[in-house]
Amino acid sequence: MSILWTILLGFLVGVVAKFLHPGRDGMGFIMTTVLGVVGSVVAGYLGQVLGLYQAGEGAGFIGSVLGAILLLFVYGRLKGKSG
């Protein structure tokens, strides 16, 4: 059941990040979910290692969204250079 929650929350994080990040990126449902999950994992790990928050705190969601926005920015830069 935790995998389903991770996917659902990852999708929500990805949607919020895409809403907040300007421009079009052309990602579909699957890539939005992957973006959110990866952003959550990266930001969650860094936030806990740096002692900014503990697992399950609301700041983790905010950190996950910021991590996903960062990934969107990097993705946009890489896609722009290859296209």
mmCIF file of the N, C-alpha and C atoms, coordinates in Angstrom:
data_MODEL
# 
_entry.id   MODEL 
# 
loop_
_atom_site.group_PDB 
_atom_site.id 
_atom_site.type_symbol 
_atom_site.label_atom_id 
_atom_site.label_alt_id 
_atom_site.label_comp_id 
_atom_site.label_asym_id 
_atom_site.label_entity_id 
_atom_site.label_seq_id 
_atom_site.pdbx_PDB_ins_code 
_atom_site.Cartn_x 
_atom_site.Cartn_y 
_atom_site.Cartn_z 
_atom_site.occupancy 
_atom_site.B_iso_or_equiv 
_atom_site.pdbx_formal_charge 
_atom_site.auth_seq_id 
_atom_site.auth_comp_id 
_atom_site.auth_asym_id 
_atom_site.auth_atom_id 
_atom_site.pdbx_PDB_model_num 
ATOM 1   N N  . MET A 1 1  ? 0.813  -1.193 0.000   1.00 0.00 ? 1  MET A N  1 
ATOM 2   C CA . MET A 1 1  ? 0.000  0.000  0.000   1.00 0.00 ? 1  MET A CA 1 
ATOM 3   C C  . MET A 1 1  ? 0.858  1.259  0.000   1.00 0.00 ? 1  MET A C  1 
ATOM 4   N N  . SER A 1 2  ? 2.053  1.205  0.575   1.00 0.00 ? 2  SER A N  1 
ATOM 5   C CA . SER A 1 2  ? 2.905  2.402  0.608   1.00 0.00 ? 2  SER A CA 1 
ATOM 6   C C  . SER A 1 2  ? 3.375  2.792  -0.788  1.00 0.00 ? 2  SER A C  1 
ATOM 7   N N  . ILE A 1 3  ? 3.508  1.831  -1.687  1.00 0.00 ? 3  ILE A N  1 
ATOM 8   C CA . ILE A 1 3  ? 3.907  2.145  -3.060  1.00 0.00 ? 3  ILE A CA 1 
ATOM 9   C C  . ILE A 1 3  ? 2.804  2.946  -3.749  1.00 0.00 ? 3  ILE A C  1 
ATOM 10  N N  . LEU A 1 4  ? 1.549  2.573  -3.501  1.00 0.00 ? 4  LEU A N  1 
ATOM 11  C CA . LEU A 1 4  ? 0.441  3.329  -4.080  1.00 0.00 ? 4  LEU A CA 1 
ATOM 12  C C  . LEU A 1 4  ? 0.405  4.760  -3.561  1.00 0.00 ? 4  LEU A C  1 
ATOM 13  N N  . TRP A 1 5  ? 0.660  4.940  -2.260  1.00 0.00 ? 5  TRP A N  1 
ATOM 14  C CA . TRP A 1 5  ? 0.709  6.290  -1.689  1.00 0.00 ? 5  TRP A CA 1 
ATOM 15  C C  . TRP A 1 5  ? 1.855  7.087  -2.288  1.00 0.00 ? 5  TRP A C  1 
ATOM 16  N N  . THR A 1 6  ? 3.001  6.443  -2.476  1.00 0.00 ? 6  THR A N  1 
ATOM 17  C CA . THR A 1 6  ? 4.155  7.122  -3.074  1.00 0.00 ? 6  THR A CA 1 
ATOM 18  C C  . THR A 1 6  ? 3.825  7.590  -4.485  1.00 0.00 ? 6  THR A C  1 
ATOM 19  N N  . ILE A 1 7  ? 3.166  6.736  -5.260  1.00 0.00 ? 7  ILE A N  1 
ATOM 20  C CA . ILE A 1 7  ? 2.808  7.104  -6.624  1.00 0.00 ? 7  ILE A CA 1 
ATOM 21  C C  . ILE A 1 7  ? 1.773  8.231  -6.621  1.00 0.00 ? 7  ILE A C  1 
ATOM 22  N N  . LEU A 1 8  ? 0.770  8.124  -5.759  1.00 0.00 ? 8  LEU A N  1 
ATOM 23  C CA . LEU A 1 8  ? -0.261 9.157  -5.694  1.00 0.00 ? 8  LEU A CA 1 
ATOM 24  C C  . LEU A 1 8  ? 0.319  10.497 -5.254  1.00 0.00 ? 8  LEU A C  1 
ATOM 25  N N  . LEU A 1 9  ? 1.107  10.493 -4.203  1.00 0.00 ? 9  LEU A N  1 
ATOM 26  C CA . LEU A 1 9  ? 1.724  11.740 -3.740  1.00 0.00 ? 9  LEU A CA 1 
ATOM 27  C C  . LEU A 1 9  ? 2.730  12.278 -4.756  1.00 0.00 ? 9  LEU A C  1 
ATOM 28  N N  . GLY A 1 10 ? 3.447  11.365 -5.403  1.00 0.00 ? 10 GLY A N  1 
ATOM 29  C CA . GLY A 1 10 ? 4.379  11.784 -6.450  1.00 0.00 ? 10 GLY A CA 1 
ATOM 30  C C  . GLY A 1 10 ? 3.657  12.471 -7.596  1.00 0.00 ? 10 GLY A C  1 
ATOM 31  N N  . PHE A 1 11 ? 2.499  11.939 -7.964  1.00 0.00 ? 11 PHE A N  1 
ATOM 32  C CA . PHE A 1 11 ? 1.712  12.572 -9.011  1.00 0.00 ? 11 PHE A CA 1 
ATOM 33  C C  . PHE A 1 11 ? 1.251  13.958 -8.577  1.00 0.00 ? 11 PHE A C  1 
ATOM 34  N N  . LEU A 1 12 ? 0.775  14.072 -7.344  1.00 0.00 ? 12 LEU A N  1 
ATOM 35  C CA . LEU A 1 12 ? 0.333  15.375 -6.835  1.00 0.00 ? 12 LEU A CA 1 
ATOM 36  C C  . LEU A 1 12 ? 1.488  16.377 -6.809  1.00 0.00 ? 12 LEU A C  1 
ATOM 37  N N  . VAL A 1 13 ? 2.649  15.925 -6.361  1.00 0.00 ? 13 VAL A N  1 
ATOM 38  C CA . VAL A 1 13 ? 3.830  16.799 -6.350  1.00 0.00 ? 13 VAL A CA 1 
ATOM 39  C C  . VAL A 1 13 ? 4.186  17.223 -7.768  1.00 0.00 ? 13 VAL A C  1 
ATOM 40  N N  . GLY A 1 14 ? 4.152  16.287 -8.710  1.00 0.00 ? 14 GLY A N  1 
ATOM 41  C CA . GLY A 1 14 ? 4.463  16.608 -10.097 1.00 0.00 ? 14 GLY A CA 1 
ATOM 42  C C  . GLY A 1 14 ? 3.490  17.609 -10.699 1.00 0.00 ? 14 GLY A C  1 
ATOM 43  N N  . VAL A 1 15 ? 2.198  17.443 -10.401 1.00 0.00 ? 15 VAL A N  1 
ATOM 44  C CA . VAL A 1 15 ? 1.190  18.365 -10.920 1.00 0.00 ? 15 VAL A CA 1 
ATOM 45  C C  . VAL A 1 15 ? 1.389  19.764 -10.345 1.00 0.00 ? 15 VAL A C  1 
ATOM 46  N N  . VAL A 1 16 ? 1.625  19.851 -9.046  1.00 0.00 ? 16 VAL A N  1 
ATOM 47  C CA . VAL A 1 16 ? 1.849  21.157 -8.412  1.00 0.00 ? 16 VAL A CA 1 
ATOM 48  C C  . VAL A 1 16 ? 3.109  21.807 -8.992  1.00 0.00 ? 16 VAL A C  1 
ATOM 49  N N  . ALA A 1 17 ? 4.165  21.023 -9.166  1.00 0.00 ? 17 ALA A N  1 
ATOM 50  C CA . ALA A 1 17 ? 5.409  21.574 -9.716  1.00 0.00 ? 17 ALA A CA 1 
ATOM 51  C C  . ALA A 1 17 ? 5.208  22.078 -11.141 1.00 0.00 ? 17 ALA A C  1 
ATOM 52  N N  . LYS A 1 18 ? 4.465  21.315 -11.960 1.00 0.00 ? 18 LYS A N  1 
ATOM 53  C CA . LYS A 1 18 ? 4.214  21.760 -13.331 1.00 0.00 ? 18 LYS A CA 1 
ATOM 54  C C  . LYS A 1 18 ? 3.342  23.004 -13.353 1.00 0.00 ? 18 LYS A C  1 
ATOM 55  N N  . PHE A 1 19 ? 2.429  23.125 -12.398 1.00 0.00 ? 19 PHE A N  1 
ATOM 56  C CA . PHE A 1 19 ? 1.581  24.313 -12.310 1.00 0.00 ? 19 PHE A CA 1 
ATOM 57  C C  . PHE A 1 19 ? 2.401  25.548 -11.944 1.00 0.00 ? 19 PHE A C  1 
ATOM 58  N N  . LEU A 1 20 ? 3.368  25.384 -11.040 1.00 0.00 ? 20 LEU A N  1 
ATOM 59  C CA . LEU A 1 20 ? 4.170  26.510 -10.564 1.00 0.00 ? 20 LEU A CA 1 
ATOM 60  C C  . LEU A 1 20 ? 5.313  26.874 -11.501 1.00 0.00 ? 20 LEU A C  1 
ATOM 61  N N  . HIS A 1 21 ? 5.792  25.916 -12.275 1.00 0.00 ? 21 HIS A N  1 
ATOM 62  C CA . HIS A 1 21 ? 6.915  26.159 -13.186 1.00 0.00 ? 21 HIS A CA 1 
ATOM 63  C C  . HIS A 1 21 ? 6.389  26.727 -14.498 1.00 0.00 ? 21 HIS A C  1 
ATOM 64  N N  . PRO A 1 22 ? 6.901  27.894 -14.929 1.00 0.00 ? 22 PRO A N  1 
ATOM 65  C CA . PRO A 1 22 ? 6.399  28.502 -16.162 1.00 0.00 ? 22 PRO A CA 1 
ATOM 66  C C  . PRO A 1 22 ? 6.854  27.734 -17.399 1.00 0.00 ? 22 PRO A C  1 
ATOM 67  N N  . GLY A 1 23 ? 6.069  27.837 -18.455 1.00 0.00 ? 23 GLY A N  1 
ATOM 68  C CA . GLY A 1 23 ? 6.428  27.225 -19.730 1.00 0.00 ? 23 GLY A CA 1 
ATOM 69  C C  . GLY A 1 23 ? 5.806  25.857 -19.912 1.00 0.00 ? 23 GLY A C  1 
ATOM 70  N N  . ARG A 1 24 ? 5.959  25.349 -21.139 1.00 0.00 ? 24 ARG A N  1 
ATOM 71  C CA . ARG A 1 24 ? 5.428  24.027 -21.470 1.00 0.00 ? 24 ARG A CA 1 
ATOM 72  C C  . ARG A 1 24 ? 6.586  23.045 -21.524 1.00 0.00 ? 24 ARG A C  1 
ATOM 73  N N  . ASP A 1 25 ? 6.334  21.843 -21.024 1.00 0.00 ? 25 ASP A N  1 
ATOM 74  C CA . ASP A 1 25 ? 7.387  20.840 -21.040 1.00 0.00 ? 25 ASP A CA 1 
ATOM 75  C C  . ASP A 1 25 ? 6.992  19.588 -21.823 1.00 0.00 ? 25 ASP A C  1 
ATOM 76  N N  . GLY A 1 26 ? 5.726  19.435 -22.179 1.00 0.00 ? 26 GLY A N  1 
ATOM 77  C CA . GLY A 1 26 ? 5.293  18.312 -22.996 1.00 0.00 ? 26 GLY A CA 1 
ATOM 78  C C  . GLY A 1 26 ? 5.315  16.967 -22.303 1.00 0.00 ? 26 GLY A C  1 
ATOM 79  N N  . MET A 1 27 ? 5.217  16.942 -20.990 1.00 0.00 ? 27 MET A N  1 
ATOM 80  C CA . MET A 1 27 ? 5.209  15.676 -20.253 1.00 0.00 ? 27 MET A CA 1 
ATOM 81  C C  . MET A 1 27 ? 3.787  15.158 -20.114 1.00 0.00 ? 27 MET A C  1 
ATOM 82  N N  . GLY A 1 28 ? 3.644  13.859 -20.173 1.00 0.00 ? 28 GLY A N  1 
ATOM 83  C CA . GLY A 1 28 ? 2.349  13.234 -19.970 1.00 0.00 ? 28 GLY A CA 1 
ATOM 84  C C  . GLY A 1 28 ? 2.156  12.794 -18.526 1.00 0.00 ? 28 GLY A C  1 
ATOM 85  N N  . PHE A 1 29 ? 1.136  11.981 -18.321 1.00 0.00 ? 29 PHE A N  1 
ATOM 86  C CA . PHE A 1 29 ? 0.765  11.503 -16.993 1.00 0.00 ? 29 PHE A CA 1 
ATOM 87  C C  . PHE A 1 29 ? 1.900  10.714 -16.330 1.00 0.00 ? 29 PHE A C  1 
ATOM 88  N N  . ILE A 1 30 ? 2.494  9.794  -17.062 1.00 0.00 ? 30 ILE A N  1 
ATOM 89  C CA . ILE A 1 30 ? 3.542  8.930  -16.497 1.00 0.00 ? 30 ILE A CA 1 
ATOM 90  C C  . ILE A 1 30 ? 4.770  9.752  -16.120 1.00 0.00 ? 30 ILE A C  1 
ATOM 91  N N  . MET A 1 31 ? 5.209  10.631 -17.008 1.00 0.00 ? 31 MET A N  1 
ATOM 92  C CA . MET A 1 31 ? 6.400  11.435 -16.716 1.00 0.00 ? 31 MET A CA 1 
ATOM 93  C C  . MET A 1 31 ? 6.151  12.430 -15.586 1.00 0.00 ? 31 MET A C  1 
ATOM 94  N N  . THR A 1 32 ? 4.913  12.935 -15.476 1.00 0.00 ? 32 THR A N  1 
ATOM 95  C CA . THR A 1 32 ? 4.575  13.819 -14.368 1.00 0.00 ? 32 THR A CA 1 
ATOM 96  C C  . THR A 1 32 ? 4.692  13.070 -13.050 1.00 0.00 ? 32 THR A C  1 
ATOM 97  N N  . THR A 1 33 ? 4.203  11.834 -13.026 1.00 0.00 ? 33 THR A N  1 
ATOM 98  C CA . THR A 1 33 ? 4.295  11.013 -11.820 1.00 0.00 ? 33 THR A CA 1 
ATOM 99  C C  . THR A 1 33 ? 5.743  10.699 -11.482 1.00 0.00 ? 33 THR A C  1 
ATOM 100 N N  . VAL A 1 34 ? 6.525  10.331 -12.493 1.00 0.00 ? 34 VAL A N  1 
ATOM 101 C CA . VAL A 1 34 ? 7.941  10.028 -12.265 1.00 0.00 ? 34 VAL A CA 1 
ATOM 102 C C  . VAL A 1 34 ? 8.673  11.264 -11.749 1.00 0.00 ? 34 VAL A C  1 
ATOM 103 N N  . LEU A 1 35 ? 8.387  12.405 -12.341 1.00 0.00 ? 35 LEU A N  1 
ATOM 104 C CA . LEU A 1 35 ? 8.991  13.662 -11.887 1.00 0.00 ? 35 LEU A CA 1 
ATOM 105 C C  . LEU A 1 35 ? 8.682  13.912 -10.417 1.00 0.00 ? 35 LEU A C  1 
ATOM 106 N N  . GLY A 1 36 ? 7.442  13.747 -10.037 1.00 0.00 ? 36 GLY A N  1 
ATOM 107 C CA . GLY A 1 36 ? 7.046  13.970 -8.647  1.00 0.00 ? 36 GLY A CA 1 
ATOM 108 C C  . GLY A 1 36 ? 7.684  12.985 -7.688  1.00 0.00 ? 36 GLY A C  1 
ATOM 109 N N  . VAL A 1 37 ? 7.734  11.717 -8.067  1.00 0.00 ? 37 VAL A N  1 
ATOM 110 C CA . VAL A 1 37 ? 8.337  10.704 -7.198  1.00 0.00 ? 37 VAL A CA 1 
ATOM 111 C C  . VAL A 1 37 ? 9.827  10.966 -7.031  1.00 0.00 ? 37 VAL A C  1 
ATOM 112 N N  . VAL A 1 38 ? 10.509 11.256 -8.130  1.00 0.00 ? 38 VAL A N  1 
ATOM 113 C CA . VAL A 1 38 ? 11.952 11.526 -8.053  1.00 0.00 ? 38 VAL A CA 1 
ATOM 114 C C  . VAL A 1 38 ? 12.208 12.807 -7.258  1.00 0.00 ? 38 VAL A C  1 
ATOM 115 N N  . GLY A 1 39 ? 11.410 13.831 -7.496  1.00 0.00 ? 39 GLY A N  1 
ATOM 116 C CA . GLY A 1 39 ? 11.553 15.077 -6.733  1.00 0.00 ? 39 GLY A CA 1 
ATOM 117 C C  . GLY A 1 39 ? 11.322 14.850 -5.250  1.00 0.00 ? 39 GLY A C  1 
ATOM 118 N N  . SER A 1 40 ? 10.351 14.016 -4.926  1.00 0.00 ? 40 SER A N  1 
ATOM 119 C CA . SER A 1 40 ? 10.062 13.694 -3.528  1.00 0.00 ? 40 SER A CA 1 
ATOM 120 C C  . SER A 1 40 ? 11.215 12.953 -2.870  1.00 0.00 ? 40 SER A C  1 
ATOM 121 N N  . VAL A 1 41 ? 11.739 11.982 -3.576  1.00 0.00 ? 41 VAL A N  1 
ATOM 122 C CA . VAL A 1 41 ? 12.834 11.182 -3.011  1.00 0.00 ? 41 VAL A CA 1 
ATOM 123 C C  . VAL A 1 41 ? 14.074 12.047 -2.797  1.00 0.00 ? 41 VAL A C  1 
ATOM 124 N N  . VAL A 1 42 ? 14.432 12.825 -3.817  1.00 0.00 ? 42 VAL A N  1 
ATOM 125 C CA . VAL A 1 42 ? 15.633 13.653 -3.720  1.00 0.00 ? 42 VAL A CA 1 
ATOM 126 C C  . VAL A 1 42 ? 15.484 14.711 -2.628  1.00 0.00 ? 42 VAL A C  1 
ATOM 127 N N  . ALA A 1 43 ? 14.377 15.448 -2.658  1.00 0.00 ? 43 ALA A N  1 
ATOM 128 C CA . ALA A 1 43 ? 14.178 16.510 -1.667  1.00 0.00 ? 43 ALA A CA 1 
ATOM 129 C C  . ALA A 1 43 ? 13.979 15.940 -0.269  1.00 0.00 ? 43 ALA A C  1 
ATOM 130 N N  . GLY A 1 44 ? 13.283 14.811 -0.168  1.00 0.00 ? 44 GLY A N  1 
ATOM 131 C CA . GLY A 1 44 ? 13.083 14.188 1.137   1.00 0.00 ? 44 GLY A CA 1 
ATOM 132 C C  . GLY A 1 44 ? 14.397 13.729 1.748   1.00 0.00 ? 44 GLY A C  1 
ATOM 133 N N  . TYR A 1 45 ? 15.224 13.118 0.931   1.00 0.00 ? 45 TYR A N  1 
ATOM 134 C CA . TYR A 1 45 ? 16.521 12.651 1.414   1.00 0.00 ? 45 TYR A CA 1 
ATOM 135 C C  . TYR A 1 45 ? 17.395 13.830 1.841   1.00 0.00 ? 45 TYR A C  1 
ATOM 136 N N  . LEU A 1 46 ? 17.498 14.838 0.988   1.00 0.00 ? 46 LEU A N  1 
ATOM 137 C CA . LEU A 1 46 ? 18.343 15.989 1.315   1.00 0.00 ? 46 LEU A CA 1 
ATOM 138 C C  . LEU A 1 46 ? 17.817 16.749 2.534   1.00 0.00 ? 46 LEU A C  1 
ATOM 139 N N  . GLY A 1 47 ? 16.513 16.933 2.611   1.00 0.00 ? 47 GLY A N  1 
ATOM 140 C CA . GLY A 1 47 ? 15.932 17.656 3.743   1.00 0.00 ? 47 GLY A CA 1 
ATOM 141 C C  . GLY A 1 47 ? 16.160 16.958 5.067   1.00 0.00 ? 47 GLY A C  1 
ATOM 142 N N  . GLN A 1 48 ? 16.086 15.630 5.061   1.00 0.00 ? 48 GLN A N  1 
ATOM 143 C CA . GLN A 1 48 ? 16.309 14.882 6.293   1.00 0.00 ? 48 GLN A CA 1 
ATOM 144 C C  . GLN A 1 48 ? 17.788 14.822 6.647   1.00 0.00 ? 48 GLN A C  1 
ATOM 145 N N  . VAL A 1 49 ? 18.646 14.692 5.641   1.00 0.00 ? 49 VAL A N  1 
ATOM 146 C CA . VAL A 1 49 ? 20.087 14.657 5.898   1.00 0.00 ? 49 VAL A CA 1 
ATOM 147 C C  . VAL A 1 49 ? 20.565 15.994 6.463   1.00 0.00 ? 49 VAL A C  1 
ATOM 148 N N  . LEU A 1 50 ? 20.022 17.083 5.917   1.00 0.00 ? 50 LEU A N  1 
ATOM 149 C CA . LEU A 1 50 ? 20.416 18.411 6.387   1.00 0.00 ? 50 LEU A CA 1 
ATOM 150 C C  . LEU A 1 50 ? 19.713 18.807 7.681   1.00 0.00 ? 50 LEU A C  1 
ATOM 151 N N  . GLY A 1 51 ? 18.778 17.987 8.146   1.00 0.00 ? 51 GLY A N  1 
ATOM 152 C CA . GLY A 1 51 ? 18.077 18.261 9.392   1.00 0.00 ? 51 GLY A CA 1 
ATOM 153 C C  . GLY A 1 51 ? 17.011 19.338 9.287   1.00 0.00 ? 51 GLY A C  1 
ATOM 154 N N  . LEU A 1 52 ? 16.513 19.585 8.081   1.00 0.00 ? 52 LEU A N  1 
ATOM 155 C CA . LEU A 1 52 ? 15.498 20.613 7.887   1.00 0.00 ? 52 LEU A CA 1 
ATOM 156 C C  . LEU A 1 52 ? 14.121 20.168 8.362   1.00 0.00 ? 52 LEU A C  1 
ATOM 157 N N  . TYR A 1 53 ? 13.830 18.882 8.239   1.00 0.00 ? 53 TYR A N  1 
ATOM 158 C CA . TYR A 1 53 ? 12.552 18.332 8.670   1.00 0.00 ? 53 TYR A CA 1 
ATOM 159 C C  . TYR A 1 53 ? 12.674 16.822 8.824   1.00 0.00 ? 53 TYR A C  1 
ATOM 160 N N  . GLN A 1 54 ? 11.659 16.233 9.451   1.00 0.00 ? 54 GLN A N  1 
ATOM 161 C CA . GLN A 1 54 ? 11.601 14.783 9.636   1.00 0.00 ? 54 GLN A CA 1 
ATOM 162 C C  . GLN A 1 54 ? 10.598 14.195 8.652   1.00 0.00 ? 54 GLN A C  1 
ATOM 163 N N  . ALA A 1 55 ? 10.641 12.881 8.499   1.00 0.00 ? 55 ALA A N  1 
ATOM 164 C CA . ALA A 1 55 ? 9.703  12.202 7.604   1.00 0.00 ? 55 ALA A CA 1 
ATOM 165 C C  . ALA A 1 55 ? 8.272  12.438 8.073   1.00 0.00 ? 55 ALA A C  1 
ATOM 166 N N  . GLY A 1 56 ? 7.377  12.718 7.141   1.00 0.00 ? 56 GLY A N  1 
ATOM 167 C CA . GLY A 1 56 ? 5.975  12.900 7.453   1.00 0.00 ? 56 GLY A CA 1 
ATOM 168 C C  . GLY A 1 56 ? 5.557  14.317 7.784   1.00 0.00 ? 56 GLY A C  1 
ATOM 169 N N  . GLU A 1 57 ? 6.469  15.259 7.811   1.00 0.00 ? 57 GLU A N  1 
ATOM 170 C CA . GLU A 1 57 ? 6.124  16.649 8.098   1.00 0.00 ? 57 GLU A CA 1 
ATOM 171 C C  . GLU A 1 57 ? 5.666  17.356 6.823   1.00 0.00 ? 57 GLU A C  1 
ATOM 172 N N  . GLY A 1 58 ? 4.863  18.398 6.982   1.00 0.00 ? 58 GLY A N  1 
ATOM 173 C CA . GLY A 1 58 ? 4.363  19.161 5.842   1.00 0.00 ? 58 GLY A CA 1 
ATOM 174 C C  . GLY A 1 58 ? 5.460  19.821 5.031   1.00 0.00 ? 58 GLY A C  1 
ATOM 175 N N  . ALA A 1 59 ? 6.551  20.151 5.694   1.00 0.00 ? 59 ALA A N  1 
ATOM 176 C CA . ALA A 1 59 ? 7.680  20.761 4.980   1.00 0.00 ? 59 ALA A CA 1 
ATOM 177 C C  . ALA A 1 59 ? 8.241  19.798 3.947   1.00 0.00 ? 59 ALA A C  1 
ATOM 178 N N  . GLY A 1 60 ? 8.067  18.517 4.164   1.00 0.00 ? 60 GLY A N  1 
ATOM 179 C CA . GLY A 1 60 ? 8.530  17.523 3.197   1.00 0.00 ? 60 GLY A CA 1 
ATOM 180 C C  . GLY A 1 60 ? 7.806  17.647 1.873   1.00 0.00 ? 60 GLY A C  1 
ATOM 181 N N  . PHE A 1 61 ? 6.505  17.946 1.922   1.00 0.00 ? 61 PHE A N  1 
ATOM 182 C CA . PHE A 1 61 ? 5.737  18.139 0.687   1.00 0.00 ? 61 PHE A CA 1 
ATOM 183 C C  . PHE A 1 61 ? 6.243  19.375 -0.047  1.00 0.00 ? 61 PHE A C  1 
ATOM 184 N N  . ILE A 1 62 ? 6.470  20.437 0.690   1.00 0.00 ? 62 ILE A N  1 
ATOM 185 C CA . ILE A 1 62 ? 6.978  21.669 0.082   1.00 0.00 ? 62 ILE A CA 1 
ATOM 186 C C  . ILE A 1 62 ? 8.364  21.421 -0.520  1.00 0.00 ? 62 ILE A C  1 
ATOM 187 N N  . GLY A 1 63 ? 9.214  20.725 0.212   1.00 0.00 ? 63 GLY A N  1 
ATOM 188 C CA . GLY A 1 63 ? 10.536 20.389 -0.299  1.00 0.00 ? 63 GLY A CA 1 
ATOM 189 C C  . GLY A 1 63 ? 10.456 19.510 -1.538  1.00 0.00 ? 63 GLY A C  1 
ATOM 190 N N  . SER A 1 64 ? 9.490  18.592 -1.557  1.00 0.00 ? 64 SER A N  1 
ATOM 191 C CA . SER A 1 64 ? 9.311  17.727 -2.718  1.00 0.00 ? 64 SER A CA 1 
ATOM 192 C C  . SER A 1 64 ? 8.896  18.529 -3.944  1.00 0.00 ? 64 SER A C  1 
ATOM 193 N N  . VAL A 1 65 ? 8.007  19.483 -3.749  1.00 0.00 ? 65 VAL A N  1 
ATOM 194 C CA . VAL A 1 65 ? 7.581  20.336 -4.867  1.00 0.00 ? 65 VAL A CA 1 
ATOM 195 C C  . VAL A 1 65 ? 8.766  21.155 -5.375  1.00 0.00 ? 65 VAL A C  1 
ATOM 196 N N  . LEU A 1 66 ? 9.555  21.707 -4.461  1.00 0.00 ? 66 LEU A N  1 
ATOM 197 C CA . LEU A 1 66 ? 10.735 22.476 -4.880  1.00 0.00 ? 66 LEU A CA 1 
ATOM 198 C C  . LEU A 1 66 ? 11.734 21.587 -5.621  1.00 0.00 ? 66 LEU A C  1 
ATOM 199 N N  . GLY A 1 67 ? 11.914 20.364 -5.151  1.00 0.00 ? 67 GLY A N  1 
ATOM 200 C CA . GLY A 1 67 ? 12.795 19.424 -5.840  1.00 0.00 ? 67 GLY A CA 1 
ATOM 201 C C  . GLY A 1 67 ? 12.284 19.088 -7.225  1.00 0.00 ? 67 GLY A C  1 
ATOM 202 N N  . ALA A 1 68 ? 10.968 18.923 -7.366  1.00 0.00 ? 68 ALA A N  1 
ATOM 203 C CA . ALA A 1 68 ? 10.389 18.624 -8.674  1.00 0.00 ? 68 ALA A CA 1 
ATOM 204 C C  . ALA A 1 68 ? 10.508 19.822 -9.614  1.00 0.00 ? 68 ALA A C  1 
ATOM 205 N N  . ILE A 1 69 ? 10.355 21.033 -9.082  1.00 0.00 ? 69 ILE A N  1 
ATOM 206 C CA . ILE A 1 69 ? 10.532 22.237 -9.918  1.00 0.00 ? 69 ILE A CA 1 
ATOM 207 C C  . ILE A 1 69 ? 11.978 22.317 -10.403 1.00 0.00 ? 69 ILE A C  1 
ATOM 208 N N  . LEU A 1 70 ? 12.908 22.005 -9.532  1.00 0.00 ? 70 LEU A N  1 
ATOM 209 C CA . LEU A 1 70 ? 14.314 21.983 -9.931  1.00 0.00 ? 70 LEU A CA 1 
ATOM 210 C C  . LEU A 1 70 ? 14.542 20.957 -11.042 1.00 0.00 ? 70 LEU A C  1 
ATOM 211 N N  . LEU A 1 71 ? 13.941 19.794 -10.912 1.00 0.00 ? 71 LEU A N  1 
ATOM 212 C CA . LEU A 1 71 ? 14.071 18.775 -11.958 1.00 0.00 ? 71 LEU A CA 1 
ATOM 213 C C  . LEU A 1 71 ? 13.429 19.240 -13.267 1.00 0.00 ? 71 LEU A C  1 
ATOM 214 N N  . LEU A 1 72 ? 12.296 19.940 -13.178 1.00 0.00 ? 72 LEU A N  1 
ATOM 215 C CA . LEU A 1 72 ? 11.675 20.498 -14.376 1.00 0.00 ? 72 LEU A CA 1 
ATOM 216 C C  . LEU A 1 72 ? 12.603 21.498 -15.064 1.00 0.00 ? 72 LEU A C  1 
ATOM 217 N N  . PHE A 1 73 ? 13.256 22.326 -14.281 1.00 0.00 ? 73 PHE A N  1 
ATOM 218 C CA . PHE A 1 73 ? 14.191 23.307 -14.822 1.00 0.00 ? 73 PHE A CA 1 
ATOM 219 C C  . PHE A 1 73 ? 15.342 22.606 -15.548 1.00 0.00 ? 73 PHE A C  1 
ATOM 220 N N  . VAL A 1 74 ? 15.919 21.611 -14.905 1.00 0.00 ? 74 VAL A N  1 
ATOM 221 C CA . VAL A 1 74 ? 17.031 20.865 -15.506 1.00 0.00 ? 74 VAL A CA 1 
ATOM 222 C C  . VAL A 1 74 ? 16.559 20.144 -16.771 1.00 0.00 ? 74 VAL A C  1 
ATOM 223 N N  . TYR A 1 75 ? 15.383 19.522 -16.692 1.00 0.00 ? 75 TYR A N  1 
ATOM 224 C CA . TYR A 1 75 ? 14.820 18.825 -17.849 1.00 0.00 ? 75 TYR A CA 1 
ATOM 225 C C  . TYR A 1 75 ? 14.624 19.788 -19.022 1.00 0.00 ? 75 TYR A C  1 
ATOM 226 N N  . GLY A 1 76 ? 14.102 20.970 -18.744 1.00 0.00 ? 76 GLY A N  1 
ATOM 227 C CA . GLY A 1 76 ? 13.890 21.964 -19.779 1.00 0.00 ? 76 GLY A CA 1 
ATOM 228 C C  . GLY A 1 76 ? 15.184 22.409 -20.430 1.00 0.00 ? 76 GLY A C  1 
ATOM 229 N N  . ARG A 1 77 ? 16.227 22.582 -19.612 1.00 0.00 ? 77 ARG A N  1 
ATOM 230 C CA . ARG A 1 77 ? 17.543 22.984 -20.146 1.00 0.00 ? 77 ARG A CA 1 
ATOM 231 C C  . ARG A 1 77 ? 18.139 21.878 -21.013 1.00 0.00 ? 77 ARG A C  1 
ATOM 232 N N  . LEU A 1 78 ? 18.047 20.637 -20.545 1.00 0.00 ? 78 LEU A N  1 
ATOM 233 C CA . LEU A 1 78 ? 18.598 19.519 -21.322 1.00 0.00 ? 78 LEU A CA 1 
ATOM 234 C C  . LEU A 1 78 ? 17.820 19.302 -22.613 1.00 0.00 ? 78 LEU A C  1 
ATOM 235 N N  . LYS A 1 79 ? 16.517 19.419 -22.528 1.00 0.00 ? 79 LYS A N  1 
ATOM 236 C CA . LYS A 1 79 ? 15.675 19.239 -23.715 1.00 0.00 ? 79 LYS A CA 1 
ATOM 237 C C  . LYS A 1 79 ? 15.922 20.354 -24.718 1.00 0.00 ? 79 LYS A C  1 
ATOM 238 N N  . GLY A 1 80 ? 16.138 21.572 -24.229 1.00 0.00 ? 80 GLY A N  1 
ATOM 239 C CA . GLY A 1 80 ? 16.403 22.707 -25.112 1.00 0.00 ? 80 GLY A CA 1 
ATOM 240 C C  . GLY A 1 80 ? 17.730 22.569 -25.845 1.00 0.00 ? 80 GLY A C  1 
ATOM 241 N N  . LYS A 1 81 ? 18.744 22.000 -25.196 1.00 0.00 ? 81 LYS A N  1 
ATOM 242 C CA . LYS A 1 81 ? 20.043 21.835 -25.836 1.00 0.00 ? 81 LYS A CA 1 
ATOM 243 C C  . LYS A 1 81 ? 20.037 20.715 -26.868 1.00 0.00 ? 81 LYS A C  1 
ATOM 244 N N  . SER A 1 82 ? 19.250 19.667 -26.628 1.00 0.00 ? 82 SER A N  1 
ATOM 245 C CA . SER A 1 82 ? 19.242 18.537 -27.559 1.00 0.00 ? 82 SER A CA 1 
ATOM 246 C C  . SER A 1 82 ? 18.300 18.760 -28.726 1.00 0.00 ? 82 SER A C  1 
ATOM 247 N N  . GLY A 1 83 ? 17.324 19.702 -28.583 1.00 0.00 ? 83 GLY A N  1 
ATOM 248 C CA . GLY A 1 83 ? 16.316 19.895 -29.628 1.00 0.00 ? 83 GLY A CA 1 
ATOM 249 C C  . GLY A 1 83 ? 16.619 20.974 -30.595 1.00 0.00 ? 83 GLY A C  1 
# 
